[in-house]
Amino acid sequence: MDETLPPLIQSLLEPQRYPHAVVQVELVQTHISWVLLAGELAYKIKKPLRLPFLDFSTLALRHVCCQDELRLNRRFSPELYLGVVGIFHSAQDPRWSGEGPPIEYAVQMRRFDDAMRLDRVCARGQLQPQHLSDLAETLVAFHAATAVAPLASRFGSTREIIAPARDNFHDLRQLLPQAAVHTRLAALQAWTEAQFLQLAPLMEARKQGGWVRECHGDLHLANLVLMGTRVRMFDCIEFNEDLRWIDVANEIAFPYVDLLAHDQPGLASWFVNEVLSRSGDCASVQLLRFYAVYRALVRAKVAAIRMAQTHDDSAEALAHIALAERLVAPPPARLLITHGLSGCGKTVASNALLQTDAQASTLRVRSDVERKRLYGLTLTQHSGSATGAGIYAADAHLRTYTRLHMLAEMLLRAGWSVIVDATFLRRADRDAFRRLAQDIGVPFAILAPQATPVQLRERIRARRAQGGDASEATLEVLEQQMRTVEPLGPDEFV
């Protein structure tokens, strides 16, 4: 028995205390909770403490937070969160039913295979792009359905955004007293303050636009689990409204930065791109690095708090600080466009570039996706357009490429490298994007995969038979492209 544990937790480690079959009780501790794994169920008990960002100091406050945890997590994992249960009698002889008021409360959960938590799947090298695609789909759908912060509320105001970022620096200086660490924190705080001044108008506009919502708030890999083929969220922030009512860009930043912390930049890049392709919220990317640095320092602070409780070394906290330092110094941006007939492999090639991006600093915009978004269609919804008509008419082409140009410019000016995935069969369209790169001062290149006519036709037939892709290219479209394509000129290869 661990005598450093409170008597209640020591007692609840005894299997006979439970009203259901339990052979052994395992204890998992976080810096704010004890989780008792008992048979098919888990019981989460909040530690009686007060921190700058939470208050569990009284039984009444812990009870309210347990109820909030149940309500909020049932939004996305109702099968896992079963109820709030009282613990009765005494700490030395606790019981799950009894007379009189409870002495403590626990959130009762159904257990899942802990090995399928995404941090552990990732550590085994088994986390795949399709897992992040599924998470992106789930997250975008959740954000679309969750409550929007009232305009009159404090949530999402610039004051509420910068306050926790400043708190991170204050708390980290208290937890990590080394002078060298303070110097590094000072540089990160200076970057944060400068970015905040620059981005504050956009932050306010985002709230006005309804992008501040009641989110999960703590969406790192250890709070995601693979159940079958689907990724499920759990253990959201229940103890602090200000940490939950946030811009969705802040939420997206947490899995992104945690994938980086797990040395998976390709998957981090893939996740962000999958989110953006579904949400269309490309403006969020202008805030992504600011929030990623904030999230890295949140993890540093949590690690430092745990260090103070367990007397471990500061390696984990320092690693997150180092990640924040890398985030504030991204590699130079570049612009890459694709060129080629339908079925030549443009999207496959750009997929590979995203998934092997060692800096996780590349974003992709696809003509097939943005064209449908312009016309109010979902990614896989068929427009019913004839060849050269409907959303593929000349005016639709101009409108689509104008949008691609606008998005590329916005993302490049925000410091991200950009891949524009489109056929770019016309020289004039390619030249417009070359000029954009020159105007912004970034390198420009054309990615032009090659395939034979037989391969092109086979791929188009296979893609249409399989379904699920934004492209509506048919063999008729391919034949038209072959007649009208303007091949790359000699000067375009440089």
Phi, psi and omega in degrees: 000133179279108184286352176280347178280150175298153181306322181298314182291321176303315182294321183284356172280355179272120186302328184291351180286348190260146183278005179228172186294121179220125177268317181213145177252127176254144180249129172243127180249137164249182180287350182231355185214159164249134177239120181258117180265110189229103181063230181275358185239163174229146181234121182254120181244132183276138180288140181282080183219165175233126177236168181303334185249003178202161178220103175249026192285342179236158179298321181297318179294321179294324178295314179299317181293326175297316179295320178295320180299318179297310183298315186287320182284339175293347177297328184231349178219060184296333182284344180268327187260108190266323182170178173250126184240148177270153173244130190241174173079262184211164179295327181280338181220066184286147180223152183270005171205158180164178179276157176080179183287151176296151174267345179196165178233153177221147170273122180266127184232154170277133182286150171238172179290109185298335179293345182263006168301141188295331176295325180279323173301318180295317181297331178276358182076022185252002179284128187244157177306323181295332175295319179287329174296318179295317177300317180300316179297315179297316184292316180297319178296319178297314180298324180293331185264338186284165187293145177265137181296130175302143183299329182279352182283166178281343187297133178079002175289158182299326179296321180286338178282315185281333184301308180293331176295317177294323178300322178305312182295317179300312184292321179295324177294327177287321185279332182237089190280000184294137183298322181295323178292321179298322177297317179294319179295324179298319179294319178293324178291322178297318177297316181299315181295319179295317178296321180298315178300321181288323188264352184306317178299320178294321179300317178294319179296324179296321177295316178300329181276001176086019181270356174267119188220170179279093189267187174288308173094343184217050194269065171263174190297330181287350176253024176228141182223141177271115180242104189070239178256001185251145175265127181244144177268149173205173174056057178282174178286120177244345192266356184208108182300323184294334178274350181256322179274092189223166172296139179300335176298324177296320179294314181299326183296334186288308175300324178302309183287330179288325173297321175297319179296332177270014177061043179233064183296325179298318178290325176298314178298315181299316181301310182299317180294323177294322176298311184294323180295331180272322185272329186073008185271063182294335179298335181298334184295333178297338181257353192297317181293322177303311182288328178295318176297316177303314182293322177299322181282333170299314179296323176298318181293316178300317178297322180290323176296315178297321178301317180294329181280324187254352180065028173284175178279178187265015187300316183295315179298317181293327178296322179289325175296319178297322177297317177301321179296323177291325181294328182279356180231066183291160177291161179301143180284159173213161179242127178234130173244156176261166176208134175154163180291159177302132179092001183281347177110020182299311183290323176299317180293319180288328172304314182296321178296318180296317186283352176242016180287106185291343180253355182050045185234021182243135178238148181240140169239133184248133179297320181299323181284312185290328176298314180293324178297320179300328184255020172072024180254152173285169185301322185255004180284132181276134184279340184074015183282139173284165179302124179075013181229176178059233182282002176245014176287170184301317181292328177291324176300312180298316181296319181294313182290331174295319178293318178301319180296315180298315181294317179300317180297316181299315183290320178297316180293338175276001174093016180255144168288150187227136167249125175255110184265102179205169181291324182046050181285339182263134179300321182298322178294318180295319181297324180298322181282329174298318179296322178301313179299318179296318181298321182276336180087040179238155177297153182228140177208160179242128177260116187232082177297152183242146175205152178283161176305322178297315179298318180301313182294318179298318182293321180293318177299315182295319181294319180290326178290323181284321182074182175082009179244152181289337182290140175247017183300136176241174176298325177296318177298317180300316180298320178295318179299319180299328181280333190248353185299139173256103186299162177297135175277163180305325181286347181274353180272002181245000000 
